[in-house]
Amino acid sequence: MPPVEVRYCACGATRAVPASLRIVSCVRCGRALMLAPRVLAAAPSTPLAAVAALASQLLGAAMFCVVLAWAWSTHPGDRAFVGALLALGASWVLVAGSALRGSLVALGYCMVLDLALAVLVVADHARLGGFLQSATAKLVPALATHVGLVCAIAGGVAAFAAITWLVAIPHVRRMAAWQDAQVARLA
């Protein structure tokens, strides 16, 4: 038996017809029947991944701004190093959004960056504070006086984001499975 499709009419009638037929008319009113509209399922809720993505994006944006301020204030000769740090901050922001949309590789990247920043703040608090103070002394003097507090907040947010990414793995996997199902449904 050939595959069967259900066709719909504007008058409300339905009819099961072989899938090989292109044009089929309604038995009630004579109009051409159409295929059922493809209804996409609602995306699964991913609140933990959204919180982790927001925290990671804020950390990436902060890193980008601090490196930019540092490059502006000290004019280092090593442009490749500054460019690499800027690219790291920008990629942190972009990859967090990709992780929110279901990429497990991006989730791992964000989790590693967040964890590395948290460990850096705990392990080398004095050097990071000195770097932050030299980077922001000319542009934002008020921030330079509260470097210790800023470092502690950044480390806490980074640790929170890393733990939240770890907990959000099932949410991200569910989002990836939903996206695969939507692509398969539309194909």
HELIX and SHEET records of a PDB file:
HELIX    1   1 PRO A   47  THR A   74  1                                  28    
HELIX    2   2 ARG A   79  LEU A  100  1                                  22    
HELIX    3   3 LEU A  104  ALA A  123  1                                  20    
HELIX    4   4 HIS A  125  THR A  136  1                                  12    
HELIX    5   5 PRO A  141  ALA A  144  1                                   4    
HELIX    6   6 VAL A  147  VAL A  167  1                                  21    
HELIX    7   7 ILE A  169  LEU A  186  1                                  18    
SHEET    1   A 3 THR A  14  PRO A  18  0                                        
SHEET    2   A 3 VAL A   4  TYR A   8 -1                                        
SHEET    3   A 3 MET A  34  LEU A  35 -1                                        
END                                                                             
